[in-house]
């Protein structure tokens, strides 16, 4: 590596999504600790900023994806400086184009195997080659060209006290375990059928668990919750909080759960960051790449089955990170799969 001086100003570019910005937090804390005199700036999306607002030691600069080139020019004016280093943490076409509006001496990007959509054209350095591994570990290597090594994985999501107070007010502590179901991803083809969530919820209730639903305010999340409840004989025993929390309250709510059930989604990674165990439902995506980072023991992994059915080859033959977002792919995850994962958790923590 060239002998660069320690950077005095660093800009991180990662606009979205909610789960992915949580993966950046360990890198940010490594930079904050290892380069305590460096100014840290983060170009980020609006919703993602709401989630991370209050994080100390970093200046957030929002970019509205709908603003196009005009917004990119405005962002450059708002940044108002040339950085010693830009960490280009996103390889989408939009992010790659946006990076051209961020002046920096060093523009550090992904290794060649992870580059796409013109990423190699907008960076002048790359992180060391990453062989497979979780997306969080790839992001963690962005500190290495700056002379650092990430030794710890910490999130420290900024969750205000009033958000924790709201979460604690939603149900009383009565000795029961809580299964929290967050049924929707932003990618519809990653979502499980409502009646299958209902069957898992009924099983949990039969084990004297509390069941809580959570989700955002979209029509899809509300209709999924309604269909889930309609399929349950014991629907009156479910606490329905879909659409009732804010982005600041969501981490506190997830932290109250003993086990969170969700497809590959933002709530999966937020729950993991808050220390909750996750029963992840995977067929469209590989949990070894994008599952809950800390503990994947309770994930259902039908990714290889999906690769064989929809790609005609085993998962080991696919390019690392390939998504199999095909109609019906999540039907490969059965109710029995989810119940078995639930019972693994109960066995481990009984």
N, C-alpha and C positions, 0 to 999 in steps of 0.2 A: 504494500500500500504506500502511495506517496506520502511524504512527510509534511502533512498539512498542520497548520496551527489549529489549536482548539477553536471551534466556531464560536463566534459571539452572538450570532443570530441564526435560528433554525426555524424553517417553516415546514409544517407537516400538511400534506394534502390528502385528506380522506373525507369525502363528502358523505358517504352513506355505506351501509345501512346501519340500523341500530345495533344489530349483533356485531357487525364488523368494527364499529367504532369502539366497542368494548374490548376488542382484540388489540386495539392500538394503545390502550391504557398502560399495560405493562411496559411497552416501549417508552411511553411518555415518562413514566416514573423512573426508568433507567436513565433517560436523558437528564431529568431534573436532578437526580442524585449524582450522576457522573460528571455533569457539566453545570455546576450550580450557578455559574456566572453568565450562562448563555440565556438570551431571550428566546422564549418558545412561543411560536404562533401556530395556529391551527386553522386552516381553511376547511370549513365543515358545512353540512346541510343544516337547514333550519330546525327540523325535528330532532336531529342528532345533537344539535347545540342545546335544545331544551333539556334533553336527557343529561347532558354533562355540565350544564350551567352551574357555576359555583366551584368548579375544579380549580384549585389554586395553582399558581405558577405558570399559567398559559393564557395567552390572549386569543380568543376565538374571533374569527372573521367569517361571517356567513356568506354563502353563495347560494342564490336561488336558481335551481336548475332550469326554471322556466324563463330566465332572463336572457339566455343566449349570449351572443357576442357582446351585446350592450352591457350585460351584467359582468362579463369578464373584464371589460375595460374599466367599469366602475370598481371592480374588486382591486385591480392594479392600483388605481388612485387611492383607494382606502388603505391598502397595505403600506404605501408611501415609502418604501425602502427597498434596497437590494439586500438579499440575505446571503450569509456565508454558505448556507446549505439548504436545499429543498429536498425533503424526503417525499418522493412520489409514490404514495402508498396505494394507489388505485390505478388500474390499467384500462378502464373504460375509455371509449373515444372521447367523451365529454371531459373526463378528468385529464386525459393526455393533452387535449387542446387547451384546457384551462391552465395547465402548467406553463404554457408558453407566455402567459400573462403575469407570471410570478418571477421577477428577476432574481437570479441566484447564481453565485459563482460555481457551486457544485450542485448538480441535479442528479440525485441518487435514486435509482430505480431497481426493479426486480431483476433477478437473474434471467437468462435467456429463455429458460424453459417455462417461465411464468409470464413472459412478455406477450402482449397481443395488442391489436388495434393501434399500431403505431407507437407503442410504448418506447421501443428502442430509439426512436427518432427524437424524443424529447428529453432524454437523460444522457448524461456524459459519464456516469459511473453506475456500477451495478453492485448489489449485495452478492456475497459468495453464493455459489450454486447450492440450492436447497434440494435435497433428495426426499421426495414425498413429504410426509409430516403434516402436522396441523397448520392451518392458515395463521394461527397466532404465532407459531414458531418462525414462520417465514417473515412475518412483520417484525418479530423481535430481532432479526438479524440486521435491520436497518441501522442499528447503533454501531455495528462493527466497522464500517468505513470511517466512522468518527472516532475510532480508537477505543470503543467501549465493548463490553460483553454483558449481555443480560444474564444475571445470575439468579434473579428471583422473578416470580410471576405474581404480581399484586395488581389489584384493580382499584380499590378505594373509590368506588363510585360516590359522587357527592349527593347524598340523600339527606334532605333537611329533616329536622326533628318533627316538624308538623306532618310530614309525609309518613313517618313511622307511627305517629299518633293516630293518623287516619287509618292506617292498616290495622293497628291493634284494636281500633274501635269496631271493626267489621264483624268480629265474632269473639266470644268469650273463650278463655282457656278453660277447658273442661276435661283435660286428660286425653282427648281423642287426637289421633293423627289427622293431618289434613292433606288431601289430594287436591291439588289445584290444576285444573284443566285449562290450558290456553290453546284452543283448537285450531287456530288459523295462522298460516304463514302469509306473507305478502305475495308469495308465488302459489297460485291456486292449485297447481298440479302437485304440490308437496303436501296438500292437506288430506287428512284421513276422513272417512265417512262419519257423519254425525251419529248414526246408529251404532257404530263401533265404539265411539267414545261413551255412548250411553251404556253399552254393555259393560265396559270397564268400570264406569261409575257405579253401576248397580253392584258389581262384585265388591268394590271398595266399601260401599254402604253396608253390604252383608258382613263385612269384617269390622263394622262399627267405626269406619273412618268418616270424617267430615269431607264433603265434596264441594268445591268452590269453582265457579267458572269465572274466567276473566278474558278480556279482549278489548279492542278499541271500539270506535264509534262507526265503523263502516257498515254498510248494508250486509256485506258478506259475513262479517263477524256476528251481527245480530241474528241473521237468518240461520247461521250455523248453530248458534246457541239455542234458538227456538226449536230447531229440528232435533237437537240433542235432547232437550227437555221433553219434547213431545214423545220421544221414543222410550222414556223412562217411567215405569210404574211408580217409582219413588221420587218423582220430580220435586215434590214439595220439600224433600229433605236436602235439596241442593241450594246453595247460596249463589245467586246469579249476580255477579258484579260486572258483567260485560257492559262496557261503555260508561262505567261509573268512576274510573280512576283517571288520573292524569299521568303524563310521562314521568313526573317526579314521584308520584305515588306508586307507580308500577314496581320499581325495584323493592320498595318496602313491602308491598303485598307479596311478591314472589319470595321474599326472605322469610315470610311467616309459614310458608308451605314446608311440609316434610318431604313431599315429592311433587314435582311439576311434570305434567304430561303435555307434550307439544311436539309438533313436527319441527324440522329445521327452520328456525325462526329467530327473530330478535329476542322474544321472551326466553327462549332456550339459553341464550348466551348471557342475558342479564341475570337470569336465575342462577346460572353457574357463577357469575361474578359476585353474587350476593351470598354464595355459600350453600345454596339449596341443591339437593340431589335432583337429577333430571332423568325422566323416562322419555328418551328421545325416540321418535318414530322415523326411521330412515329406510327409504327405498330409492327415492329420487336422488339422494346425495349420500356421500360416503361419510359415516360418522368419524372415521379416523382422520379425515381432513377437516370436517366442519361440524362435528358433534360437540357436546359440552366438554370443554377442555380438561377440566379437573378430574372428571370421573365419568367414564362411559360404560360402567358395569351394568347399568340399567337401561341401556339403549337397545332397541330392536333394530337389528341390522339385516335388511333384505336387499342391500345394494348389489351383492353378487348375483342374487336371483334376478334382479332387474336387468343387470348387464347381460345375462344369458338370454333372457326373454326378449329384450328390446334392442340389444346390440349384437346378439348372436355370438358372444364371446364372454369369457370370465372377466370379472372386474379387474383382475391383475393385468389383463391385456389392454385395458383402457388407459388413455392419458390421465395422469393424476389430476384430480379435480374435475373430471368429467361429470356433468349433471345429466340425469336421465329423467327429464321432466316430460313424461309421456302420459297420455290419458289412461287412467286406470293403474298406473304404476304403484300407487300407495295401497291398492287392494292386496298387494303381496304381503303387507303387514296384517296379520290376522288378529282377531280378538284374543285368541289363545296366546299369541306372541306377547301381547301387552300384559295379559294377566300373569304370564310366567315371569315377566320382568318385574311386575308389581310384587309378586310373591318372593322374588329374589331380594328385593328391598326389605320386605317384611322379615325374611329370615335373617338378614344381616343386622337388622336394627331392632329385633324383638327383645 
